[in-house]
Amino acid sequence: MSFNRPLSTQDHIAAGPQPPRDSTPLLQVADLHIGNLATGEDQVRGVSFSLHPRQVIGIVGESGSGKTLTCRAILGILPQLFTVSAGQIALFGKDAAALTPKQWTALRGLSLTAIFQDPGSYLNPSAHVGPQIAETLRLKRGLNRRAANAHALQMLRDVRLHDPERVFNQYPFELSGGMLQRVLIAAAISLDPQILIADEVTTALDVTVQAEVLDLLVELKDKNGLALIVISHDLAVVAQICDEVLVMRAGEVVEHGPTRQVLHHPRHSYTKLLISEHAQYGLERFLDGTPDLPTGDETARDAIAVTGLSVSLGQGRQAKSVLHGIDLRVTAGSAVGIIGETGSGKTTLARTLVGLVQARAGQIRINGEEVTAFTPAQWRDFRRRGVIQYVFQDPLRSLDPEATIAQSLAEPLLLRGLPRAQIDARIAAQIQRVDLAAELLQRFPGELSGGQRQRVLLARALVTAPAILVLDEPVSALDAANRVQVLEILNALRAGGTTLVFISHDLGSVAGVTDRVAVLYRGRIVEYAPTPEVINRPQHPYTRLLVGSAPVLNGGSDRRADRAKRQALRRALEQL
């Protein structure tokens, strides 16, 4: 879907509100323009808003709309190719343009801080995560080593990390994406800043942890006067936490107002489009009374049959039991969702199904073939034959940065010894199938958007014509437009007879694609039922917490009551 049409007369910006406030703004942005030095053009034009203590402002828009660039300007960390070409940013009453590098260094962290989308890029891979937080506390707040370590450990507890003492002494590569994001949040709030900019802070988190993190940010706002700028492609997250929202498109704010007004009574056509895209796969659509839920054929043969599966990761005394007695049946041509919190074993189960992790006990049959004891060589042959393929979670890290898209797509077919003409035909067919332009084949992964890279990963899996496709968080990092495109592709695959195993923390996406849902909790399947039953009539306390934590556009207005319900469910889980 393209948004490149020119703005019409009726699309002119809806003026932002100017409510009376008792306090002086912590941040004022006035007619901000950000120029690209290479092209001489402004990438951001005329952005204006103010931020007060205890206020939460959301910024939404498609990828490339200028959200992150605007916030990097506020932080004084614009990339070298960009500069503030007009307008003003005032931080705590001071003109940001007049701040010296030394003043910026003192300001960032203590008074102004940010959390970005890719936490792994902001942590030292060769140092334990706890001491990294403690080092910042020593440098910025002058704490001694013992006090800094104690405070850092408490921050890890505050962001609800399981076994924070162990996490304190782990390296970043030993933690999942969701755990890394929580570590970064702990580091950001450890200095008690006045302004926190959260750039897609909940993107990598499952909904229960997402709700906990959002609840935590609200608690900090209420208790300490923290002001927040929340950048998100998830309108439901914005609806849950933000007082005001700015909608950005092509570098401009096209609508600005109180959150409920903007999301329930939008004035601008682009805002209406964003809401429409969310509605296609928002959880609201699949609650009781909503039609068009997918159905599967329970009488079909088994594509995947798992019995008594147990998996441990690590060796010797370091081995950790991750999956316990898993039973799972996936019929041919159906789509099964696997949901659960970070660390519940979702990815381990998926990797075991495709032979990347060895089972400790139990049995796996795929298309009737016993594969539990396959050697790595047998698994490679099995995947190359097109029986089963795996789409990894991170498209940028899954594609060779030095290979063109055409080379990456051709690789699995070259390994099968197919003639060049047949390879080119298959690539052309799959590129068309995932709605990518043929000219992208000669580009490198770094030259593509996140949505384009995700569809390239799909195409690479599909070139071998797999009967079964296992997908690990295929839409977690995508904006609404790209998310809809990928989910429509998955539904088309399912309609064509491809069996799908779909791992996601996005319940709306799961509800829109799958027939049945397996809920994983602490390495065990605690619920497995048709998708409508799991979404509307969850049985296990964890499933109830999961569904109750999912943000929705039309959620209740009593946020305190919602938080209290979630806390009660968490206490119930602790008693199990």
C-alpha positions as CSV (number, residue, x, y, z in Angstrom):
1,M,0.0,0.0,0.0
2,S,1.4,3.4,-0.9
3,F,1.0,6.7,1.0
4,N,2.8,8.8,-1.6
5,R,-0.2,10.8,-2.9
6,P,-0.1,14.6,-2.4
7,L,-2.0,16.1,0.5
8,S,-5.4,17.4,-0.4
9,T,-7.0,20.6,0.9
10,Q,-9.1,18.7,3.5
11,D,-6.0,17.0,4.8
12,H,-4.5,20.2,6.3
13,I,-3.2,19.6,9.8
14,A,-5.5,19.6,12.8
15,A,-4.1,22.1,15.2
16,G,-2.6,20.8,18.4
17,P,-4.2,21.6,21.7
18,Q,-2.9,24.2,24.1
19,P,-4.4,23.2,27.5
20,P,-3.7,25.4,30.5
21,R,-1.0,23.9,32.8
22,D,0.4,24.8,36.2
23,S,4.0,24.0,35.4
24,T,6.6,25.3,33.0
25,P,7.2,22.9,30.1
26,L,10.3,20.7,30.4
27,L,10.5,20.6,26.6
28,Q,9.3,23.0,23.9
29,V,9.7,22.2,20.2
30,A,8.7,25.1,17.9
31,D,8.5,24.9,14.1
32,L,11.3,22.3,14.0
33,H,12.9,21.6,10.6
34,I,15.6,18.9,10.1
35,G,17.6,19.1,6.9
36,N,19.4,16.5,5.0
37,L,22.9,17.9,4.1
38,A,23.4,15.6,1.2
39,T,20.1,16.5,-0.6
40,G,19.5,20.0,0.7
41,E,15.9,19.0,1.6
42,D,14.2,19.1,4.9
43,Q,13.2,15.6,6.1
44,V,11.2,17.0,9.0
45,R,9.1,20.2,8.6
46,G,7.3,22.4,11.1
47,V,7.0,20.1,14.1
48,S,5.7,21.9,17.3
49,F,4.7,20.6,20.7
50,S,5.5,21.0,24.4
51,L,6.0,18.4,27.1
52,H,5.2,19.0,30.8
53,P,6.0,17.0,34.0
54,R,3.9,13.8,34.3
55,Q,2.7,14.2,30.7
56,V,2.9,11.4,28.1
57,I,3.0,12.3,24.4
58,G,2.8,9.6,21.7
59,I,4.3,10.0,18.2
60,V,2.9,7.6,15.6
61,G,3.4,7.2,11.8
62,E,4.8,4.8,9.3
63,S,8.5,4.0,9.0
64,G,10.4,7.0,7.6
65,S,7.8,9.5,8.7
66,G,10.3,11.4,10.9
67,K,9.4,10.2,14.3
68,T,12.9,9.0,15.4
69,L,14.7,11.8,13.6
70,T,12.6,14.3,15.6
71,C,13.5,12.7,18.9
72,R,17.2,12.4,18.0
73,A,17.2,16.1,17.4
74,I,15.7,16.6,20.9
75,L,18.5,14.4,22.3
76,G,21.2,16.3,20.3
77,I,22.3,13.1,18.5
78,L,21.3,13.7,14.9
79,P,23.3,11.6,12.4
80,Q,26.1,13.6,10.7
81,L,24.1,14.0,7.5
82,F,21.3,15.8,9.3
83,T,21.0,19.2,11.0
84,V,18.3,21.4,12.6
85,S,17.8,23.8,9.7
86,A,15.0,25.9,11.3
87,G,12.9,26.2,14.4
88,Q,13.9,25.8,18.1
89,I,14.2,23.2,20.8
90,A,14.1,24.4,24.4
91,L,15.1,21.9,27.1
92,F,14.4,23.0,30.7
93,G,14.1,26.6,29.6
94,K,17.4,26.6,27.7
95,D,17.9,26.8,23.9
96,A,19.3,23.4,22.9
97,A,21.3,25.1,20.0
98,A,23.3,27.0,22.6
99,L,24.4,24.0,24.6
100,T,28.0,23.0,24.6
101,P,29.1,19.4,24.1
102,K,30.0,19.3,27.8
103,Q,26.5,20.6,28.8
104,W,24.9,18.0,26.5
105,T,26.9,15.2,28.2
106,A,25.8,16.4,31.6
107,L,22.2,16.7,30.5
108,R,21.8,13.3,28.8
109,G,21.3,10.5,31.2
110,L,20.6,12.6,34.3
111,S,17.8,14.8,33.1
112,L,17.1,13.5,29.6
113,T,17.4,9.9,28.4
114,A,16.2,7.5,25.8
115,I,15.5,3.9,25.1
116,F,15.8,2.7,21.5
117,Q,14.4,-0.2,19.6
118,D,17.4,-2.4,19.2
119,P,18.8,-2.9,22.8
120,G,21.6,-5.1,21.7
121,S,23.3,-2.2,19.8
122,Y,23.5,-0.1,23.0
123,L,25.1,-2.7,25.4
124,N,28.7,-3.8,25.4
125,P,28.7,-7.4,24.3
126,S,31.8,-8.3,26.3
127,A,30.6,-7.0,29.7
128,H,28.0,-8.3,32.1
129,V,24.8,-6.2,32.0
130,G,24.6,-5.4,35.7
131,P,28.0,-3.8,35.9
132,Q,27.2,-1.8,32.8
133,I,24.3,-0.2,34.6
134,A,26.4,0.3,37.7
135,E,29.2,2.0,35.8
136,T,26.8,4.6,34.5
137,L,25.6,5.2,38.1
138,R,29.2,5.7,39.3
139,L,30.0,8.1,36.4
140,K,26.8,10.1,36.5
141,R,25.8,10.0,40.2
142,G,29.1,9.5,41.9
143,L,28.1,6.3,43.7
144,N,30.7,3.9,45.0
145,R,30.9,0.4,43.5
146,R,28.9,-1.3,46.2
147,A,26.0,1.2,46.2
148,A,26.0,1.3,42.4
149,N,25.8,-2.5,42.1
150,A,23.0,-2.6,44.7
151,H,21.0,0.2,42.8
152,A,21.6,-1.5,39.5
153,L,20.3,-4.8,40.9
154,Q,17.2,-3.1,42.2
155,M,16.5,-1.6,38.8
156,L,16.6,-5.1,37.3
157,R,14.0,-6.1,39.9
158,D,11.9,-3.1,39.1
159,V,11.5,-4.0,35.5
160,R,10.2,-7.5,36.5
161,L,13.1,-9.5,35.2
162,H,13.0,-13.2,36.3
163,D,16.0,-14.1,38.5
164,P,17.6,-10.6,38.4
165,E,20.6,-11.7,40.4
166,R,21.5,-14.1,37.6
167,V,20.7,-11.6,34.8
168,F,23.0,-9.1,36.6
169,N,26.0,-11.3,35.8
170,Q,25.0,-12.4,32.3
171,Y,26.3,-11.1,29.0
172,P,23.9,-9.4,26.5
173,F,24.1,-12.4,24.1
174,E,22.8,-14.7,26.8
175,L,19.5,-12.8,27.0
176,S,16.5,-12.8,24.8
177,G,15.4,-9.7,22.9
178,G,12.6,-9.0,25.5
179,M,15.1,-9.4,28.4
180,L,17.6,-7.0,26.7
181,Q,14.9,-4.4,26.3
182,R,14.1,-4.5,30.0
183,V,17.8,-4.2,30.9
184,L,17.9,-1.1,28.7
185,I,14.8,0.3,30.4
186,A,16.4,-0.4,33.8
187,A,19.6,1.5,32.8
188,A,17.5,4.4,31.5
189,I,15.4,4.9,34.7
190,S,18.3,4.2,37.1
191,L,19.4,7.9,36.9
192,D,15.9,9.2,37.7
193,P,15.6,11.4,34.5
194,Q,12.9,14.1,34.1
195,I,12.3,13.2,30.4
196,L,12.4,9.7,28.9
197,I,12.1,9.1,25.2
198,A,10.9,5.6,24.4
199,D,11.5,4.7,20.8
200,E,9.5,1.5,20.0
201,V,10.3,0.4,23.6
202,T,7.7,-2.4,23.7
203,T,8.2,-3.8,20.2
204,A,10.3,-6.8,21.3
205,L,8.2,-7.6,24.4
206,D,5.3,-10.1,24.9
207,V,2.1,-8.5,25.9
208,T,2.4,-9.4,29.6
209,V,5.8,-7.8,29.9
210,Q,4.7,-5.0,27.7
211,A,1.9,-4.2,30.1
212,E,4.3,-4.5,33.1
213,V,6.7,-2.1,31.5
214,L,4.0,0.4,30.6
215,D,2.6,0.1,34.1
216,L,6.1,0.8,35.5
217,L,6.5,3.9,33.3
218,V,3.1,5.2,34.5
219,E,4.2,4.5,38.1
220,L,7.4,6.5,37.5
221,K,5.4,9.3,35.9
222,D,3.0,9.5,38.8
223,K,5.6,9.1,41.5
224,N,8.5,11.1,40.2
225,G,7.0,13.5,37.7
226,L,8.7,11.7,34.8
227,A,7.6,13.1,31.4
228,L,7.5,10.6,28.5
229,I,7.6,10.7,24.7
230,V,6.5,7.3,23.4
231,I,7.3,6.5,19.7
232,S,5.3,3.5,18.6
233,H,3.7,1.9,15.5
234,D,1.2,0.2,17.8
235,L,-1.9,2.5,18.2
236,A,-3.2,0.4,21.0
237,V,-0.1,1.1,23.1
238,V,-0.5,4.8,22.5
239,A,-4.1,4.5,23.5
240,Q,-3.2,2.8,26.7
241,I,-0.5,5.2,28.0
242,C,-0.5,8.6,26.2
243,D,-2.3,11.8,27.1
244,E,-1.7,13.4,23.7
245,V,-0.7,12.0,20.3
246,L,1.1,13.4,17.3
247,V,0.5,11.7,13.9
248,M,3.5,12.1,11.5
249,R,3.5,11.5,7.8
250,A,6.4,12.3,5.4
251,G,8.1,14.5,7.9
252,E,5.1,16.6,9.0
253,V,2.7,16.5,11.9
254,V,-0.7,16.0,10.2
255,E,-2.8,15.7,13.4
256,H,-2.2,16.5,17.1
257,G,-4.6,16.3,20.0
258,P,-5.8,14.4,23.0
259,T,-5.3,10.7,22.4
260,R,-9.0,9.7,22.7
261,Q,-10.0,12.5,20.4
262,V,-7.4,11.6,17.7
263,L,-8.0,7.9,17.8
264,H,-11.8,7.9,18.1
265,H,-12.6,11.0,16.1
266,P,-9.7,11.4,13.6
267,R,-9.8,14.5,11.3
268,H,-7.0,13.7,8.9
269,S,-7.3,11.0,6.2
270,Y,-3.9,9.5,7.1
271,T,-4.9,9.1,10.7
272,K,-8.1,7.4,9.5
273,L,-5.9,5.1,7.3
274,L,-3.6,4.1,10.3
275,I,-6.7,3.3,12.4
276,S,-8.2,1.3,9.5
277,E,-5.0,-0.7,9.1
278,H,-4.8,-1.4,12.8
279,A,-8.4,-2.6,12.8
280,Q,-7.7,-5.3,10.2
281,Y,-5.6,-7.3,12.7
282,G,-6.2,-5.5,16.0
283,L,-7.4,-7.8,18.8
284,E,-10.7,-5.9,19.0
285,R,-11.8,-7.4,15.7
286,F,-11.6,-10.9,17.1
287,L,-13.4,-10.5,20.4
288,D,-16.8,-12.0,20.9
289,G,-19.4,-11.3,18.2
290,T,-16.8,-10.7,15.4
291,P,-17.1,-12.8,12.2
292,D,-14.5,-14.1,9.8
293,L,-12.4,-16.1,12.3
294,P,-10.5,-18.8,10.4
295,T,-11.4,-22.4,10.8
296,G,-9.4,-25.6,10.2
297,D,-10.0,-29.2,9.3
298,E,-9.4,-31.3,12.4
299,T,-9.9,-34.5,10.3
300,A,-6.8,-33.8,8.1
301,R,-3.6,-35.8,8.5
302,D,-1.0,-34.5,10.9
303,A,1.7,-32.3,9.4
304,I,3.4,-32.1,12.8
305,A,2.9,-34.5,15.7
306,V,4.9,-33.9,18.9
307,T,4.7,-36.3,21.8
308,G,6.3,-35.9,25.2
309,L,9.0,-33.5,23.9
310,S,11.5,-32.2,26.4
311,V,14.5,-30.0,25.6
312,S,17.5,-28.8,27.6
313,L,19.9,-26.1,26.5
314,G,23.5,-26.0,27.6
315,Q,25.9,-28.7,28.6
316,G,26.7,-30.5,31.9
317,R,26.0,-28.6,35.0
318,Q,25.1,-25.5,32.9
319,A,22.2,-27.4,31.2
320,K,18.8,-25.8,31.7
321,S,15.6,-27.6,31.1
322,V,13.5,-25.4,28.7
323,L,10.6,-27.6,27.4
324,H,8.8,-30.2,29.5
325,G,6.6,-32.9,28.1
326,I,5.2,-31.0,25.1
327,D,2.3,-32.6,23.2
328,L,1.3,-30.8,20.0
329,R,-0.7,-31.8,16.9
330,V,-0.7,-29.5,13.8
331,T,-2.9,-30.8,10.9
332,A,-1.9,-30.3,7.3
333,G,-3.0,-27.0,5.8
334,S,-3.8,-25.5,9.2
335,A,-2.2,-22.6,11.1
336,V,-1.2,-22.9,14.7
337,G,-0.2,-19.9,16.9
338,I,2.3,-20.3,19.7
339,I,2.1,-17.5,22.3
340,G,3.8,-17.0,25.7
341,E,6.0,-14.7,27.6
342,T,9.7,-14.2,26.8
343,G,11.7,-17.2,28.0
344,S,8.7,-19.6,28.0
345,G,10.3,-21.7,25.3
346,K,8.5,-20.6,22.1
347,T,11.6,-20.1,20.0
348,T,13.2,-23.2,21.4
349,L,10.2,-25.2,20.4
350,A,10.3,-23.7,16.9
351,R,14.0,-24.4,16.5
352,T,13.5,-28.0,17.7
353,L,10.8,-28.5,15.1
354,V,13.2,-27.6,12.3
355,G,16.2,-29.5,13.7
356,L,18.3,-26.6,15.0
357,V,17.9,-27.8,18.6
358,Q,18.2,-31.5,19.7
359,A,15.4,-33.0,21.7
360,R,16.3,-34.6,25.1
361,A,13.2,-36.8,25.2
362,G,10.0,-37.4,23.3
363,Q,9.1,-37.8,19.6
364,I,8.7,-35.5,16.6
365,R,7.0,-36.7,13.4
366,I,6.8,-34.3,10.4
367,N,4.6,-35.3,7.5
368,G,4.6,-38.8,8.9
369,E,8.3,-39.1,9.1
370,E,10.1,-39.7,12.4
371,V,12.7,-37.0,12.7
372,T,13.6,-36.9,16.4
373,A,17.0,-38.7,15.9
374,F,18.0,-37.0,12.7
375,T,21.6,-36.0,12.4
376,P,22.4,-32.4,11.3
377,A,23.1,-33.7,7.8
378,Q,19.8,-35.4,7.6
379,W,18.0,-32.2,8.9
380,R,19.7,-30.1,6.2
381,D,18.6,-32.5,3.5
382,F,15.1,-32.6,5.0
383,R,14.9,-28.7,4.8
384,R,16.4,-28.5,1.3
385,R,13.8,-31.0,0.1
386,G,11.2,-28.4,1.0
387,V,9.4,-30.3,3.7
388,I,9.8,-27.5,6.4
389,Q,11.4,-24.1,6.5
390,Y,12.1,-21.6,9.3
391,V,11.7,-17.8,9.1
392,F,14.0,-16.2,11.7
393,Q,12.9,-13.3,14.0
394,D,15.6,-10.7,13.0
395,P,15.7,-10.2,9.2
396,L,18.7,-8.0,9.2
397,R,20.8,-10.5,11.0
398,S,19.4,-13.4,9.0
399,L,20.6,-12.0,5.7
400,D,24.2,-11.9,4.5
401,P,24.9,-8.1,4.5
402,E,27.5,-8.6,1.6
403,A,25.1,-10.6,-0.6
404,T,22.5,-9.1,-2.9
405,I,18.9,-10.1,-2.3
406,A,19.1,-12.2,-5.5
407,Q,22.1,-14.1,-4.2
408,S,20.5,-14.8,-0.8
409,L,17.3,-16.1,-2.5
410,A,19.3,-18.3,-4.9
411,E,21.5,-19.9,-2.3
412,P,19.1,-22.7,-1.1
413,L,18.3,-23.6,-4.7
414,L,22.0,-23.7,-5.7
415,L,22.6,-26.1,-2.9
416,R,19.9,-28.4,-4.4
417,G,21.7,-28.2,-7.8
418,L,18.9,-26.7,-9.7
419,P,19.6,-25.2,-13.2
420,R,20.0,-21.4,-13.3
421,A,16.9,-20.9,-15.4
422,Q,14.7,-22.7,-12.9
423,I,16.3,-20.8,-10.0
424,D,15.6,-17.4,-11.7
425,A,12.0,-18.5,-12.4
426,R,11.4,-19.5,-8.8
427,I,12.9,-16.3,-7.4
428,A,10.8,-14.2,-9.8
429,A,7.6,-16.0,-8.7
430,Q,8.3,-15.7,-5.0
431,I,9.3,-12.0,-5.2
432,Q,6.0,-11.4,-6.9
433,R,4.2,-13.5,-4.3
434,V,5.5,-11.4,-1.4
435,D,4.8,-8.2,-3.3
436,L,8.3,-6.9,-3.8
437,A,9.6,-5.0,-6.9
438,A,12.0,-7.0,-9.1
439,E,14.6,-4.1,-8.9
440,L,15.2,-4.9,-5.2
441,L,16.9,-8.1,-6.2
442,Q,20.1,-6.2,-6.9
443,R,20.1,-4.4,-3.6
444,F,21.7,-5.3,-0.3
445,P,19.8,-5.9,2.9
446,G,20.9,-2.7,4.4
447,E,19.3,-0.8,1.6
448,L,15.8,-2.2,2.3
449,S,13.2,-1.2,4.9
450,G,12.3,-3.5,7.7
451,G,9.1,-4.5,6.0
452,Q,10.9,-5.3,2.8
453,R,13.6,-7.4,4.6
454,Q,10.9,-9.4,6.3
455,R,9.2,-10.2,3.0
456,V,12.6,-11.2,1.6
457,L,13.0,-13.7,4.4
458,L,9.6,-15.1,3.5
459,A,10.5,-15.3,-0.1
460,R,13.8,-17.1,0.7
461,A,11.8,-19.7,2.7
462,L,9.2,-20.1,0.0
463,V,11.6,-20.7,-2.9
464,T,12.0,-24.3,-1.8
465,A,8.2,-24.7,-1.8
466,P,7.9,-25.9,1.8
467,A,4.9,-27.8,2.9
468,I,5.4,-26.4,6.4
469,L,6.5,-22.9,7.4
470,V,7.6,-22.0,10.9
471,L,7.7,-18.3,11.6
472,D,9.3,-16.6,14.6
473,E,7.8,-13.2,15.3
474,P,7.5,-12.2,11.6
475,V,5.7,-8.9,12.3
476,S,7.0,-7.8,15.7
477,A,9.1,-4.9,14.3
478,L,6.8,-3.7,11.5
479,D,4.6,-0.7,11.3
480,A,0.9,-1.1,10.6
481,A,1.1,-1.0,6.8
482,N,3.9,-3.6,6.6
483,R,2.3,-5.8,9.2
484,V,-0.9,-6.0,7.2
485,Q,1.1,-6.8,4.1
486,V,2.9,-9.7,5.7
487,L,-0.2,-11.1,7.4
488,E,-2.1,-11.0,4.2
489,I,0.7,-13.0,2.6
490,L,0.5,-15.6,5.4
491,N,-3.2,-15.9,5.0
492,A,-2.8,-16.4,1.2
493,L,-0.2,-19.2,1.9
494,R,-2.5,-20.8,4.4
495,A,-5.4,-20.7,1.8
496,G,-3.0,-22.3,-0.7
497,G,-2.5,-25.3,1.6
498,T,0.8,-24.3,3.4
499,T,0.9,-25.4,7.0
500,L,1.9,-22.6,9.3
501,V,3.4,-22.5,12.8
502,F,3.2,-18.8,13.8
503,I,5.1,-17.5,16.9
504,S,4.0,-14.0,18.0
505,H,3.4,-11.9,21.0
506,D,0.8,-9.9,19.0
507,L,-2.5,-11.5,19.8
508,G,-4.4,-9.7,17.1
509,S,-2.0,-11.1,14.4
510,V,-2.3,-14.6,15.9
511,A,-6.1,-14.3,15.9
512,G,-6.2,-13.1,12.3
513,V,-4.0,-16.0,10.9
514,T,-4.4,-19.1,13.0
515,D,-7.0,-21.9,13.6
516,R,-5.7,-22.9,17.0
517,V,-3.4,-21.5,19.7
518,A,-1.0,-23.2,22.0
519,V,-0.1,-21.2,25.1
520,L,3.4,-21.8,26.5
521,Y,4.1,-21.0,30.1
522,R,7.4,-21.9,31.8
523,G,8.2,-24.5,29.2
524,R,4.8,-26.3,29.2
525,I,1.7,-26.0,27.1
526,V,-1.0,-24.9,29.5
527,E,-3.7,-24.4,27.0
528,Y,-4.3,-25.5,23.4
529,A,-7.7,-24.8,21.8
530,P,-9.3,-23.1,18.8
531,T,-8.2,-19.5,18.5
532,P,-11.6,-17.9,19.3
533,E,-11.9,-19.9,22.5
534,V,-8.4,-18.9,23.7
535,I,-9.0,-15.2,22.9
536,N,-12.5,-15.0,24.3
537,R,-12.7,-17.7,26.9
538,P,-9.2,-18.3,28.3
539,Q,-9.0,-21.0,31.0
540,H,-5.6,-20.9,32.5
541,P,-4.7,-18.0,34.7
542,Y,-1.6,-17.2,32.5
543,T,-3.8,-17.1,29.4
544,R,-6.2,-14.8,31.2
545,L,-3.3,-12.5,32.1
546,L,-2.0,-12.7,28.5
547,V,-5.4,-11.6,27.0
548,G,-6.0,-9.1,29.7
549,S,-2.6,-7.5,29.1
550,A,-3.1,-7.0,25.4
551,P,-3.7,-3.3,24.6
552,V,-6.7,-2.4,22.6
553,L,-7.9,0.9,21.0
554,N,-11.2,0.8,22.8
555,G,-9.8,-0.3,26.2
556,G,-11.3,0.8,29.5
557,S,-10.7,4.4,30.6
558,D,-9.9,3.3,34.2
559,R,-6.2,2.5,33.8
560,R,-5.7,2.0,37.6
561,A,-8.5,-0.7,37.6
562,D,-6.9,-2.4,34.6
563,R,-3.5,-2.4,36.4
564,A,-5.1,-3.8,39.6
565,K,-6.7,-6.7,37.6
566,R,-3.4,-7.6,36.0
567,Q,-1.6,-7.5,39.4
568,A,-4.3,-9.8,40.9
569,L,-3.7,-12.3,38.0
570,R,0.0,-12.2,38.5
571,R,-0.5,-13.0,42.2
572,A,-2.7,-15.9,41.3
573,L,0.1,-17.2,39.0
574,E,2.6,-17.0,41.8
575,Q,0.5,-19.4,43.8
576,L,0.6,-22.1,41.2
